[in-house]
Amino acid sequence: MKIAVTLVGIRDTNFSSIGRFIWKWLEGEIHAHPEHQFILLSDTAQPTSFVGAPNCSWIKTKYDRSSFVSEKIWYEVTAPKLLNPLQPALWLQLSGRYAVRTTIPQICLFEGNLSKFERYLFKKSIQHVKQWLVVEARAAQQLEEQFGIRKDSIATISIVPSSEIYPIDYNLQLMYKGTHAGGTEYFLAVAHENISSIELLQAFSFFKKWQQSNMKLLLVPVNGVQRSFLEEKLRTYKYRADVVVVPAGLTVHNWYQILSSAYATVLLEAGAASYLIGLEAAKAGISVIASHSFAAAMGMVDMVTSYSETTPTGIAEALLLVYKNEKIKEERNQNGLLFLQNLNLTQTPYLFKEI
């Protein structure tokens, strides 16, 4: 069976989205299903991690994500025009979008967090999708309760922390801290957007006032715009000497080094991407700091040091608690490892069944 796969817009080095997890998951699926032919639609250079698979081919396509209209044109006109001569039996949409006018049965990834306008369009178009994929329970619940999607049309895909992530010894931690943070302990966070980044910087200021230490803050910007914003803010930031903006070009392997050597990681956003970073941190034996509402929704309360109010002082109190109370820190790190062991990560055997 021929299966078309949308990879446009997905980057395996985007640390603020689930794209890199999806990328790795797809690689495993391609190699696990040699009976199917996968046709990848990608706007980047040929995906090297798939080159070794004889059941995989690749079509280069231009993809403009600058506006809603340009995206719709790609899904409704450009992509079907590329696929129609190939006649795939399924179209696997991994970019969180879908096509309304195509006749090819679609399996679509649903990430949730839709705007009001997007929810309106979604309700009008769900009949064009035959099966939905989710990576966490909240998204499945939203599909069922808000949009009336049948439970048997929803599949949870097994996205787990990489085998490259594990608790590392003290000497390796020292080496990576020397490489990425000048040899000191640090909190780690992915900087998604301006407001949460400012709140974290303010929280770090409170922490430094309350606790005189050499602790640093490592920030991973999601893109060039966020990097420029952080660099501008840090010019006048009092503790700028203790804040490191990770250089551009961070690889997935570098991310594993930084994460596994962190004192704690701070999750600034809700959603699947933060949930999966929390799983990575748990596997590395690293403390997780997040809002209480997010931890409760993800079932991660026992493994997370949480703040009840998303304010600079609330976040700062959580930073201080992790720093000062080694017993609580160790208990929650152990709970994180138990959380991973108890996860029920199963996948429907009908994912690539012809619809």
Phi, psi and chi 1 to 4 in degrees:
 res  aa     phi    psi   chi1   chi2   chi3   chi4
   1 MET       -  138.1  178.4  169.7   62.7      -
   2 LYS   -88.8  131.1  -71.5 -178.0 -177.5  177.2
   3 ILE  -126.3  114.6  -57.7  170.9      -      -
   4 ALA   -80.7  143.2      -      -      -      -
   5 VAL  -131.6  124.2 -176.4      -      -      -
   6 THR   -84.7  115.6  -59.7      -      -      -
   7 LEU  -113.8    3.0  -87.7 -177.7      -      -
   8 VAL   -61.9  140.9  -64.5      -      -      -
   9 GLY    79.2   -7.5      -      -      -      -
  10 ILE   -95.7  130.5  -62.4  176.2      -      -
  11 ARG  -126.0  135.9  -56.1  -70.8 -175.0  -90.3
  12 ASP   -80.7    1.4   61.1  -16.5      -      -
  13 THR  -117.3   17.7   54.6      -      -      -
  14 ASN   -89.2  107.3 -173.3  -19.1      -      -
  15 PHE   -88.6    5.2  -59.2   98.4      -      -
  16 SER  -108.8    4.1   65.4      -      -      -
  17 SER  -134.1  173.5   77.5      -      -      -
  18 ILE   -87.8    5.7   63.2  171.2      -      -
  19 GLY   -56.4  -41.3      -      -      -      -
  20 ARG   -70.2  -30.4   62.0 -165.2  177.2   93.0
  21 PHE   -70.8  -42.7  -62.6   94.1      -      -
  22 ILE   -61.0  -42.3  -68.2  -65.5      -      -
  23 TRP   -56.6  -48.8 -170.3  -78.0      -      -
  24 LYS   -67.2  -39.8 -165.7   70.0  176.1  176.0
  25 TRP   -61.4  -44.4  169.7   80.9      -      -
  26 LEU   -63.1  -40.2  177.9   62.8      -      -
  27 GLU   -56.9  -43.6 -178.7 -178.0   -1.5      -
  28 GLY   -65.2  -39.6      -      -      -      -
  29 GLU   -66.8  -39.1  -69.1  -60.8  -44.9      -
  30 ILE   -61.9  -44.3  -71.9  173.5      -      -
  31 HIS   -73.9  -26.1  -72.0  -75.2      -      -
  32 ALA   -83.1  -12.9      -      -      -      -
  33 HIS  -125.8   68.9  -68.5  -80.1      -      -
  34 PRO   -66.4  -13.2   25.2  -34.8      -      -
  35 GLU   -76.3  -12.1   71.6  -83.7   15.6      -
  36 HIS  -110.2  152.6  -60.9  -44.3      -      -
  37 GLN  -104.8  122.3  -70.8  -66.3  -42.1      -
  38 PHE  -103.2  129.1  -67.4   84.5      -      -
  39 ILE  -113.7  111.4  -53.7  162.9      -      -
  40 LEU   -93.4  129.3  -49.9 -177.2      -      -
  41 LEU  -101.5  110.9  -61.1 -179.6      -      -
  42 SER  -132.6  144.6  175.8      -      -      -
  43 ASP  -101.4    8.8   58.7  -27.0      -      -
  44 THR  -113.3 -177.7   63.6      -      -      -
  45 ALA   -60.1  159.8      -      -      -      -
  46 GLN   -51.4  126.5 -175.0  171.2   -3.0      -
  47 PRO   -62.3  104.7  -20.2   33.0      -      -
  48 THR   -65.2  -28.3   54.2      -      -      -
  49 SER   -69.8  -11.7   54.6      -      -      -
  50 PHE  -105.1   -3.9  -53.1  130.3      -      -
  51 VAL   -60.0  -35.5  167.8      -      -      -
  52 GLY   -73.6   -4.2      -      -      -      -
  53 ALA   -91.7  118.8      -      -      -      -
  54 PRO   -70.0  -15.9   25.2  -33.7      -      -
  55 ASN   -97.1   24.4   58.6  -29.5      -      -
  56 CYS  -131.0  131.6 -179.1      -      -      -
  57 SER  -127.3  172.8   57.5      -      -      -
  58 TRP  -142.7  135.5  171.8   68.6      -      -
  59 ILE  -121.3  122.1  -62.7  176.3      -      -
  60 LYS   -81.0  131.3 -180.0   73.4  161.1   62.0
  61 THR  -139.6  146.9  175.5      -      -      -
  62 LYS   -79.8  141.2  -67.8 -177.5  178.3  179.9
  63 TYR  -141.6  119.3 -179.3   64.4      -      -
  64 ASP  -108.7  113.1 -177.7    2.0      -      -
  65 ARG  -104.3   21.1 -153.6  168.9 -170.9  170.0
  66 SER   -74.9  -20.0   61.4      -      -      -
  67 SER  -152.1  162.3   69.9      -      -      -
  68 PHE   -61.6  -40.7  174.3   77.3      -      -
  69 VAL   -64.1  -45.3  173.5      -      -      -
  70 SER   -64.8  -36.2   60.5      -      -      -
  71 GLU   -63.8  -45.7  -88.8 -161.2  -18.8      -
  72 LYS   -61.1  -39.5  -68.9  -63.2  -71.4 -177.4
  73 ILE   -62.0  -41.5  -69.1  173.7      -      -
  74 TRP   -63.4  -47.4 -170.9   89.2      -      -
  75 TYR   -71.0  -36.3  -81.0   96.5      -      -
  76 GLU   -91.5  -22.8  -53.6  -60.8  -13.9      -
  77 VAL  -122.9  -59.4  179.8      -      -      -
  78 THR   -62.9  -53.9  -52.9      -      -      -
  79 ALA   -64.6  -47.4      -      -      -      -
  80 PRO   -58.1  -36.3  -27.9   37.1      -      -
  81 LYS   -63.3  -36.1 -172.9  175.4  179.6 -179.6
  82 LEU   -71.1  -35.1  -69.4  170.2      -      -
  83 LEU   -89.1  -29.8  -68.2  176.4      -      -
  84 ASN   -53.4  -44.1  -76.0  -20.1      -      -
  85 PRO   -65.0  -24.6  -18.9   31.6      -      -
  86 LEU   -85.5  -21.8  -59.2  170.7      -      -
  87 GLN    51.5   59.3  -62.7 -176.7  -34.4      -
  88 PRO   -69.6  150.8   25.9  -34.0      -      -
  89 ALA   -80.2  -26.0      -      -      -      -
  90 LEU  -140.2  153.7  -67.6  174.5      -      -
  91 TRP  -125.2  110.2 -170.5   -2.6      -      -
  92 LEU   -91.6  110.9 -178.1   59.2      -      -
  93 GLN   -98.0  106.0  -55.1  -83.2   24.5      -
  94 LEU  -103.5    6.4  -64.5 -179.9      -      -
  95 SER  -101.3    9.0   56.5      -      -      -
  96 GLY    80.3   11.9      -      -      -      -
  97 ARG  -123.3  178.7  -59.6  -67.0 -173.5  -91.5
  98 TYR  -156.0  163.4   48.8   86.1      -      -
  99 ALA  -109.3  136.9      -      -      -      -
 100 VAL   -91.1  -36.0  175.0      -      -      -
 101 ARG   -93.7   -6.2  -58.7  175.1   64.7  179.8
 102 THR   -76.3  154.2 -175.9      -      -      -
 103 THR   -97.9   -3.5   57.7      -      -      -
 104 ILE   -76.9  125.2  -53.3  169.9      -      -
 105 PRO   -57.6  137.2  -21.9   33.1      -      -
 106 GLN  -116.3  142.4  -65.0  173.1   84.5      -
 107 ILE  -114.7  122.5  -60.5  175.7      -      -
 108 CYS  -123.1  140.2  -63.8      -      -      -
 109 LEU   -78.6  131.0  177.7   70.6      -      -
 110 PHE  -115.8  121.9  179.4   76.0      -      -
 111 GLU  -104.6  -10.8  -61.9 -179.2   47.0      -
 112 GLY    77.9 -161.1      -      -      -      -
 113 ASN    54.9   45.4  -60.1  -39.8      -      -
 114 LEU   -83.7  145.7  -59.0  178.3      -      -
 115 SER   -74.2  169.6   66.7      -      -      -
 116 LYS   -59.6  -42.6 -173.6  175.1 -178.9 -179.5
 117 PHE   -65.6  -41.9  179.1   60.6      -      -
 118 GLU   -65.3  -37.9  -72.2  172.6  -29.9      -
 119 ARG   -63.6  -38.3  -73.6 -163.1  -62.0  -89.0
 120 TYR   -62.9  -48.8  171.1   78.2      -      -
 121 LEU   -65.0  -36.3  -68.6  178.3      -      -
 122 PHE   -61.5  -46.3 -172.7   83.1      -      -
 123 LYS   -60.6  -32.4  -72.5 -179.3  179.1  178.7
 124 LYS   -76.8  -16.3  -64.5  -72.6 -175.2 -179.1
 125 SER  -121.8   -0.7  -51.9      -      -      -
 126 ILE   -66.2  -20.9   54.9  177.0      -      -
 127 GLN   -68.9  -13.5   66.6  -88.7   20.7      -
 128 HIS   -86.3   -4.6  -61.4  -78.5      -      -
 129 VAL  -109.8  130.8  178.1      -      -      -
 130 LYS   -91.1  -26.4  -56.2  -57.9 -179.7 -176.9
 131 GLN  -151.7  146.8 -170.4  173.1   17.3      -
 132 TRP  -117.0  142.9  -66.1   94.8      -      -
 133 LEU  -111.1  140.2  -55.8 -179.3      -      -
 134 VAL  -134.1  160.2  -63.4      -      -      -
 135 VAL  -113.7   -6.3  -62.8      -      -      -
 136 GLU  -153.1  158.4   44.6   97.9    2.5      -
 137 ALA   -62.1  -33.7      -      -      -      -
 138 ARG   -61.8  -38.1  -80.2 -160.0  -49.2  175.9
 139 ALA   -66.3  -40.6      -      -      -      -
 140 ALA   -63.0  -41.3      -      -      -      -
 141 GLN   -63.0  -39.8 -173.8  177.4    3.5      -
 142 GLN   -65.3  -41.6 -174.2  178.8    2.6      -
 143 LEU   -60.0  -42.6  -77.6  173.2      -      -
 144 GLU   -71.3  -50.0  -69.9 -176.3   61.9      -
 145 GLU   -80.6  -38.4  -64.4  179.4   -2.5      -
 146 GLN   -91.1  -28.9  -66.5 -173.3   18.9      -
 147 PHE  -120.6    0.5  -56.8  111.8      -      -
 148 GLY    68.0   25.8      -      -      -      -
 149 ILE   -75.2  133.1  -56.1  -64.2      -      -
 150 ARG   -64.3  142.9  -60.7 -168.0  -35.7  -87.7
 151 LYS   -61.2  -34.7 -169.5  171.8 -175.8  177.5
 152 ASP   -75.2   -3.2   60.4    2.3      -      -
 153 SER  -100.2    6.0  -63.9      -      -      -
 154 ILE  -116.4  128.4  -55.6  171.1      -      -
 155 ALA  -120.2  133.3      -      -      -      -
 156 THR   -92.6  122.6  -59.5      -      -      -
 157 ILE   -93.0  145.5   60.3  177.6      -      -
 158 SER   -85.5   97.4  -61.2      -      -      -
 159 ILE  -111.0  115.4  -61.0  178.9      -      -
 160 VAL  -122.6  158.8  -63.3      -      -      -
 161 PRO   -57.6  145.4  -24.8   34.5      -      -
 162 SER   -60.4  151.0  170.0      -      -      -
 163 SER   -67.5  -14.6   58.5      -      -      -
 164 GLU   -76.5  -10.4  -67.8 -175.3   55.3      -
 165 ILE   -96.7  129.9  -60.1  176.3      -      -
 166 TYR  -164.9  160.1   49.3   86.1      -      -
 167 PRO   -63.5  127.6  -22.8   34.4      -      -
 168 ILE  -104.3  158.5   60.4  176.0      -      -
 169 ASP   -77.3  170.6   63.2   33.9      -      -
 170 TYR   -60.8  -39.9  179.9   72.6      -      -
 171 ASN   -66.3  -40.0  -70.5  -29.4      -      -
 172 LEU   -66.3  -40.5  -94.0 -178.8      -      -
 173 GLN   -59.1  -44.2  -75.7 -168.1   -2.2      -
 174 LEU   -59.9  -41.1  -78.3 -178.8      -      -
 175 MET   -64.7  -46.4 -176.7  175.8   73.1      -
 176 TYR   -69.7  -35.9  -65.8  147.4      -      -
 177 LYS   -63.8  -37.1  -74.6  171.3 -173.9  172.7
 178 GLY   -64.9  -38.0      -      -      -      -
 179 THR   -71.6  -42.9  -58.8      -      -      -
 180 HIS  -106.9  -16.4  -58.9  -69.9      -      -
 181 ALA  -140.6   20.3      -      -      -      -
 182 GLY    69.2   17.7      -      -      -      -
 183 GLY    88.5    7.4      -      -      -      -
 184 THR  -110.3  166.8   63.4      -      -      -
 185 GLU   -68.7  154.6  -63.5  -78.5    6.6      -
 186 TYR  -154.6  151.3   57.0   86.5      -      -
 187 PHE   -87.5  146.6  -63.2  116.1      -      -
 188 LEU  -122.3  136.2  171.5   67.6      -      -
 189 ALA  -148.6  145.8      -      -      -      -
 190 VAL   -89.0  123.0  174.7      -      -      -
 191 ALA   -87.5  103.5      -      -      -      -
 192 HIS   -82.8  -50.1  -64.0 -104.4      -      -
 193 GLU  -152.0  172.5   47.6   85.8   35.4      -
 194 ASN   -61.6  -47.8  -63.1   -5.5      -      -
 195 ILE   -63.4  -50.7  -65.5  176.1      -      -
 196 SER   -66.1  -32.1   61.0      -      -      -
 197 SER   -66.4  -42.1  -63.4      -      -      -
 198 ILE   -64.3  -42.6  -69.7  173.5      -      -
 199 GLU   -60.9  -40.2  -72.1  176.7  -18.9      -
 200 LEU   -67.4  -41.1 -179.7   58.8      -      -
 201 LEU   -62.9  -40.5  -72.2  173.4      -      -
 202 GLN   -65.0  -40.4  -68.4  172.5  -22.4      -
 203 ALA   -63.3  -40.9      -      -      -      -
 204 PHE   -64.6  -34.2 -170.4   61.9      -      -
 205 SER   -62.0  -45.5  -67.1      -      -      -
 206 PHE   -60.1  -44.9  -77.4  122.3      -      -
 207 PHE   -58.0  -45.3  171.4   83.6      -      -
 208 LYS   -66.8  -32.6  -63.6  -66.0  -78.9 -171.3
 209 LYS   -69.5  -41.3  -70.9  177.0 -176.1  176.8
 210 TRP   -76.6  -33.1  -61.6  -19.9      -      -
 211 GLN  -131.1  103.1 -177.0   67.8   50.9      -
 212 GLN   -71.6  112.0  -61.1  -61.7  -42.0      -
 213 SER  -155.9  173.3   70.5      -      -      -
 214 ASN   -91.7    9.4  -66.0  -35.2      -      -
 215 MET   -56.9  136.7 -176.2   70.2   73.4      -
 216 LYS  -112.3  171.3  -71.6 -171.1  176.4 -178.5
 217 LEU  -124.7  119.8  174.1   64.7      -      -
 218 LEU  -101.2  127.7 -102.1   67.1      -      -
 219 LEU  -116.7  132.2  -63.1  174.0      -      -
 220 VAL  -108.3  103.4  180.0      -      -      -
 221 PRO   -68.2  146.4  -13.2   27.7      -      -
 222 VAL   -78.0  -23.4  -61.0      -      -      -
 223 ASN  -161.4 -179.6   51.1   39.5      -      -
 224 GLY   -65.5  -34.3      -      -      -      -
 225 VAL   -64.2  -45.2  173.2      -      -      -
 226 GLN   -67.5  -34.6 -169.9   64.7   22.0      -
 227 ARG   -62.7  -46.4  179.1  178.7  -60.7  -80.5
 228 SER   -62.8  -39.2  -62.2      -      -      -
 229 PHE   -61.9  -46.0  172.3   81.4      -      -
 230 LEU   -65.3  -43.2  -70.0  171.8      -      -
 231 GLU   -62.3  -37.7  -70.0  171.6  -12.6      -
 232 GLU   -66.1  -45.1  178.1   65.8   27.1      -
 233 LYS   -65.2  -35.3  -71.8  -63.1  177.0 -175.7
 234 LEU   -73.3  -15.3  -71.3  173.5      -      -
 235 ARG   -61.4  -31.9  -73.0  174.4 -174.2  169.2
 236 THR  -114.8   11.8   56.1      -      -      -
 237 TYR   -81.1  130.5 -177.5   63.5      -      -
 238 LYS   -58.3  -40.6 -179.0  177.3  179.7  179.8
 239 TYR  -102.9   32.0  -61.2   99.8      -      -
 240 ARG   -60.5  -25.9   57.6 -173.3  175.5  -84.7
 241 ALA   -67.7  -19.0      -      -      -      -
 242 ASP  -104.8    9.3  -69.7  -40.0      -      -
 243 VAL  -115.9  128.2  178.3      -      -      -
 244 VAL  -116.3  121.6  177.6      -      -      -
 245 VAL   -91.2  115.0  178.7      -      -      -
 246 VAL   -60.1  132.0  175.6      -      -      -
 247 PRO   -57.9  154.6  -23.6   33.8      -      -
 248 ALA   -63.3  158.4      -      -      -      -
 249 GLY    85.0   19.5      -      -      -      -
 250 LEU   -62.4  126.2 -176.1   69.9      -      -
 251 THR   -90.2  165.9   66.1      -      -      -
 252 VAL   -60.9  -40.2  174.1      -      -      -
 253 HIS   -63.9  -41.2 -174.0   63.8      -      -
 254 ASN   -61.3  -38.7  -68.0  149.8      -      -
 255 TRP   -60.6  -42.9  165.1 -101.2      -      -
 256 TYR   -61.0  -40.0  -63.8  156.3      -      -
 257 GLN   -62.0  -48.0  -65.6  174.5   -4.7      -
 258 ILE   -64.8  -44.4  -69.2  172.2      -      -
 259 LEU   -64.6  -46.8  179.9   68.8      -      -
 260 SER   -71.4  -11.8   60.6      -      -      -
 261 SER  -105.1   -3.8  -55.9      -      -      -
 262 ALA   -71.6  152.8      -      -      -      -
 263 TYR   -73.0  -39.4 -167.5   83.1      -      -
 264 ALA  -163.3  154.6      -      -      -      -
 265 THR  -110.1  140.4 -176.4      -      -      -
 266 VAL  -108.6  120.0 -173.5      -      -      -
 267 LEU   -93.8  113.4  -54.6 -179.2      -      -
 268 LEU   -90.9  -20.5  -60.2  175.7      -      -
 269 GLU  -119.9  157.1  -55.5  -68.8  -34.0      -
 270 ALA   -90.6  164.2      -      -      -      -
 271 GLY   120.3  175.7      -      -      -      -
 272 ALA   -63.1  -38.5      -      -      -      -
 273 ALA   -62.6  -43.8      -      -      -      -
 274 SER   -66.8  -38.5  -69.3      -      -      -
 275 TYR   -58.0  -44.5  170.3   70.9      -      -
 276 LEU   -72.9  -32.2  -67.5  166.2      -      -
 277 ILE   -64.6  -37.4  -69.8  176.4      -      -
 278 GLY   -60.4  -39.4      -      -      -      -
 279 LEU   -65.0  -41.0  -64.9 -175.2      -      -
 280 GLU   -61.7  -44.3  -73.3 -175.5  -39.4      -
 281 ALA   -62.5  -41.5      -      -      -      -
 282 ALA   -60.3  -42.4      -      -      -      -
 283 LYS   -67.6  -29.7 -167.6  167.0 -172.6  -71.7
 284 ALA   -83.8   -5.0      -      -      -      -
 285 GLY    74.2   29.9      -      -      -      -
 286 ILE  -107.5  142.5  -60.1  -56.9      -      -
 287 SER   -66.4  147.2  -66.6      -      -      -
 288 VAL  -119.5  131.9  178.1      -      -      -
 289 ILE  -117.9  127.2  -61.3  170.4      -      -
 290 ALA  -156.6  169.2      -      -      -      -
 291 SER   -67.8  149.1   70.6      -      -      -
 292 HIS   -63.3  -40.3 -179.9   75.7      -      -
 293 SER   -62.3  -40.5   59.3      -      -      -
 294 PHE   -67.7  -45.6  173.4   67.2      -      -
 295 ALA   -60.7  -39.7      -      -      -      -
 296 ALA   -66.9  -42.9      -      -      -      -
 297 ALA   -64.3  -32.1      -      -      -      -
 298 MET   -90.1   -2.3  -63.5  -67.4   99.8      -
 299 GLY    69.8   28.5      -      -      -      -
 300 MET  -113.6   18.3  -55.8  169.1   78.6      -
 301 VAL   -57.3  -42.2  171.9      -      -      -
 302 ASP   -69.3  -19.2  -69.2  -20.0      -      -
 303 MET  -105.5   -3.6   61.3  172.2  -82.9      -
 304 VAL  -114.6  137.5  169.3      -      -      -
 305 THR   -87.6  112.4  -60.8      -      -      -
 306 SER  -109.6  157.6   59.1      -      -      -
 307 TYR  -117.1  131.9   46.5   90.2      -      -
 308 SER   -78.2  -29.0   56.3      -      -      -
 309 GLU  -115.9  128.2  -65.3 -176.1    8.1      -
 310 THR   -81.8   73.0  -52.4      -      -      -
 311 THR  -130.8  160.8   61.6      -      -      -
 312 PRO   -56.1  -41.5  -30.0   36.9      -      -
 313 THR   -68.9  -38.1   52.5      -      -      -
 314 GLY   -62.3  -44.8      -      -      -      -
 315 ILE   -65.8  -41.0  -61.9  170.5      -      -
 316 ALA   -62.0  -38.5      -      -      -      -
 317 GLU   -63.3  -37.3  -72.3  169.6   -4.1      -
 318 ALA   -67.9  -40.6      -      -      -      -
 319 LEU   -59.3  -43.4  -63.1  176.8      -      -
 320 LEU   -67.6  -39.9 -170.5   62.3      -      -
 321 LEU   -61.6  -44.9  179.5   60.0      -      -
 322 VAL   -63.2  -39.0  168.1      -      -      -
 323 TYR   -70.5  -38.8 -176.4   78.9      -      -
 324 LYS   -92.4  -24.6  -65.9 -173.4   72.5  171.8
 325 ASN  -112.4   89.0 -162.0  -40.5      -      -
 326 GLU   -64.5  -31.4  -78.2  -69.4  -28.4      -
 327 LYS   -64.7  -48.5 -177.3  178.3  179.6 -179.0
 328 ILE   -62.8  -42.0  -70.6  179.2      -      -
 329 LYS   -58.3  -47.3 -177.9  175.0 -177.5  -72.4
 330 GLU   -66.9  -41.0 -177.9   61.3   28.1      -
 331 GLU   -60.4  -44.1  -74.8  177.7   -5.6      -
 332 ARG   -72.4  -31.3  -70.4  174.2 -178.0  167.6
 333 ASN   -64.9  -40.6  -70.5   -4.9      -      -
 334 GLN   -65.3  -39.6  -69.7  -61.0  -42.6      -
 335 ASN   -62.4  -33.6  -71.5  -19.8      -      -
 336 GLY   -64.2  -41.8      -      -      -      -
 337 LEU   -65.3  -38.7  -66.1  172.5      -      -
 338 LEU   -65.7  -38.3  -69.7  172.6      -      -
 339 PHE   -58.4  -44.3 -178.2   84.1      -      -
 340 LEU   -63.4  -41.1  -76.1  176.4      -      -
 341 GLN   -64.5  -31.3  -68.3  174.8   10.3      -
 342 ASN   -91.9   -2.2  -65.8  -31.8      -      -
 343 LEU   -66.5  137.1  -83.0 -177.7      -      -
 344 ASN  -101.4   84.5 -178.2   23.6      -      -
 345 LEU   -98.3   88.4  -66.9  170.6      -      -
 346 THR  -116.8  158.4   57.4      -      -      -
 347 GLN  -130.5  139.4  179.9  177.3  -56.4      -
 348 THR   -61.3  136.1  170.3      -      -      -
 349 PRO   -73.9   -5.0   26.6  -34.7      -      -
 350 TYR  -100.4   15.3  -56.6  109.1      -      -
 351 LEU   -56.9  -43.7  179.4   56.4      -      -
 352 PHE  -108.9   27.3  -63.6  132.3      -      -
 353 LYS   -74.9  134.6 -178.3  179.3  179.6 -178.2
 354 GLU   -62.6  128.6 -168.0  162.2   -3.2      -
 355 ILE   -94.1      -  -61.4  173.6      -      -
